[in-house]
Amino acid sequence: MSFAGLCGKHRGVMPLLQSLWRPALEILILAVGIYFAFIFVRNTRGWPVVTGFLVSLMAITLTTKLLKLTVLSSLLNQFFAFAAVAVVVIFQPELRRILAELGNLPLFNSAREQRENIEVIIETVERLSPVKIGALIAIEQTINLSDAVESGVTIDCEATPEMLETIFFPNNVIHDGGVIIRDGRILKAACIFPLTQRQDLHKSLGTRHRAAIGLSEETDAILIVVSEETGAISYAHKGQWVKGVSVPELRSFLSQVLIAQVKPRTAWQWLRDNVLNRAASAAAKPAN
């Protein structure tokens, strides 16, 4: 082949490559977006709704195509235009939590202050657990809990084990409900937290525990629960529920979450912590 012919051949390949890279990039972005959307939905309370919706939609679409039902096919095409609204309605708590985390700056408390706040919680739990005094404590982070919490009595005092023990003492008029702690201060007591709608929880799980899971699903707060029946210690964070932990395990978890947030994180670190790591852990879990 002559040099001119070879150059002409390369000139024909280049426009083809230039026309293909954009569709390839779009397919890659869509594939990554669908994958992370699947991982995100899989660990939310809306997963059964999505599963039932997709199965029904596939069955209807397949029937429509096989039987060539034109009217039903037209209705389905119009229905897809409202799918985005349905996603927002179903996953409103999760989407609000993610957007709030993106829009709010972390609390830049010193590591020493965070350790002191953690020890207040630990000492409180150590006092309440052996004597089986029930407690529900919410540690506010980047999302303001006022929008997700009903009622409550304003306290606004320094958080100490003695004060928390007094609040949760059974004869106290404000011992029912939860306590909100912000920046090492007790903001409110006797708060009513939203209950979780999860159906996979054991029926014996009490109201305190369901309220802790419910608030953790809608916010990034850390919820600590002491059972008044068994004295067992549990915590909830971002919809994940861990029950029957020891005091050292609780201290380790609080240190990992709270002290790690002292230093500001870059956008890549936020993406790694909230998307990549959670996607990897979710993919490692067996499907329910």
N, C-alpha and C positions, 0 to 999 in steps of 0.2 A: 504494500500500500504506500502511495506517495505521501510526502509530508503534508501537502495541501489537503489530501483526503483525510489524513489523521486529524488535522486541525479542525476540519469540518465536522468530523465525528464528535470531537470533544465539545465543539460549539453547540452541537445538538443535545449533548448530555447535560450540560450545565443548566439550561433553562428547565429541563425536566427535574433536576435535583432542587432547583430553587422553587419550583411549584409544589414539590412534595414535602418540604420541611415544615411548612405551616400546618397542613393536615396531620402530620405525624406528631407535632408538638401539641395540637389540640387533643388528639387521641390520648397522649400521655397525660395531659392535665386532667382530662375527664376520668381516666382510669385511676389516677391517684386520688382525685376527689371522691369518686364512688367508693374506693376502698376505705378511706378514712371515714366517710359518712357511714359505711356499714359497721366499722369498728365502734364508732361513736354511738350509733343507735343500739348496737347489740347490748351495751351495758346500761341502758336506760329503761325506765318503767314503761316507755312506749313501744318497746320491742315486740310484745305480743300483738299490739295493734297493727304494727307495720307488717308483721308476718301474715296475719289474717288478711290484711288489705292486699298485699302482693299476691297471695294465693288466689284470692277472689278475682283480682284484676287479670291475672294470667288466664284463669279459667274462662272468664267472660271474653277476653280478647281472642283466645284460641277458638272458642265457639263461634264468635263473630266472623273470623276469617274463614273457618271451614264451611260455614253455612252461608257465607256472603250476605250477612244481614246489614244492609246499607244504613238503615235508620239508627240501629244500635252502634254501628261504627262511627257515624257522625256524632252521636252523643258522647262517645268515648273520647273523640278528638277534642270536643269542647270541654270535657271534664278535666283533661290534662292541664288546661290553662289555669285551673284553680288548685292544682296539686301543691303549688308553693304555699298557698294560704293554709291548706290542711297541715303541711309540715310545720308551719309556724305555730298553729294552734296546738298540735299534739306535743311538740317539743318546746313549748314556750319556756318552762322553767330552766331546761338545760341551755337553751340559746341565750336566755337572759343572764345566766351565770357566766357563760363564756364571754359575752360582750362586756359584762361588767368587769371581768378580770382584765380584759384588754384595755378598757377605758379608764381604769383606776390605777394609780401608782401604788406600789407596795408601801407598807408602813416601815419607815427606816429607823426602827428602834435599835439601840445597841444590843449586841449579843448578851451583855451582862443583864440588861433590863429584861430581855426575853427569858433568860434563865431564871431570874427572880420570879417572873410571872408564872413560869412552868412549875417552880417549886411551891408556889401558892396553891396551884391546882393539885399537885401531888400530895401535899400535906392535908388538904381538905379531903381528898379521896381516902387517904390513910386513916383519917378520923371517922369518916362516915361509913366506910365499908364494913369494918368489924361489928359495928352496932346496928347494921342494916337500916340506916337512914337513907331514904331515897333522895336522889339529886339529879338534876338535869342542868348542865352548864354549857352555854354556847360561847365560844371564843370568836369574836368578830374579827374578820380579816379585811379584805379589800371591798367587800360588798356590805353596804349599810343594811343592817337587819331590821330597821324600822319599817321598811316596806313589806317585809314578809311575816312580821310578828303582829299578833292582835293583842290589844289591851296591854297590861303590865303596869307595875308600880315603879315610878322613877325613884331610884336610890342615889346614884351618882356619888359614890364614895370609893375609897381605896379598897381594892380587892385583897382581903386577908382571910386566912383559914378560919379565924374566929367569926368574922362577919358572915362568911358563907355557911358555916356550921349553924349559926343563929338563924339564918334565913330558912334553911331546910329542916330545922327542928320541927318535929310533927305538931307541936302545940302552937307553932307560929301561924298567924293568919295568912301569911304570904308563902307558906312552904310549898303549896301546890304550884305547878307550872315550872317554867324555866328561868334561868338567870342569864343575862347577857353581860359579857365582860369585854370591854374595849380599852385598849392601851393600859392595861393593868388596873382598871377601875370597873366597879360594878355599875353598869348603866341602868338596868331595870331588873325587876324580879317579878315573879308570878305571871310570866309571859305565856301566852298560848301559841305554840308553834304549829305549823301545818302538818297534818298527819300524812304519812306516806300512803300511796295507793297500790303499792306492790302486793301481788297476790301469792308470792312464793314464800312469804314469811310464816313462821309457825303461829298458830292461833293463840298460843299461850303468851305471845309477846305483848307486853304491857303498853299502856298509852305513852309513857315516857320514852320508851324505846322507839315506838312508831313516830313520835314527834321528832325525835333526834334524827331519824333517817329522813323524814319528810323535809326538815329544814336543810339538811345537808344536800338534798337533791336540788333545792332551789337556790342555794347560796354556797359560798366557799368556806363557811364557818366550820369550826371544829366542835363537835358535840361530844360531851362526856356524860355518861349515865352511870349512876350507882343504883342497883336494884334494891328496893325496900323489902323484897321477899327473900332474896338469897345473899345480898351484899355484893354480888358480882359486879365487876367493872367492865364497861364496854365503851366504845367510841364509834363515831360515824364521821366520814369526811368525803365530800363529793359523791354522795350516794353509796359509798362502800361502807359496809357494816361489819365491825369486828367485835365479837363478844367474848366475855370470859378472859380478859387479859390481866396480867399481873401488874403491880405497880412499876417495876423496872421496864416492862414492855410499854406501858403508857408513857413513861418518861422518855423512852427512846423515840417513840412516835412523835410526841410533841416537840422534842428537840429537832428531829429530822425535818418537820414541817415548818416550825416557827423560826428557828435559828437560821435555817437555810434561806429564809426570805429577808434576812437583815441586809445582805448585799444586793444592790440592784442587778437585775438580770437583763441581758440583751434580748433582742427579738429572737435570735437563734436559740438561746437558752430556754425562753418561754415555749417556743415551738417544740423543742426537744422534750421538755418536762411534761407538757400538757397534751401533746399530740403523739409524738413518736414513741415515747416510753409507754404511755397508756395504750397505744395501739399494739405495741409488742407484747405487753402483759395480757391484753385481752385476747390476742391471737393465740397465746400459749395456753389459755384456759380451754377446757373441753366445752363444746356446745351443750346447752341445757336440753 
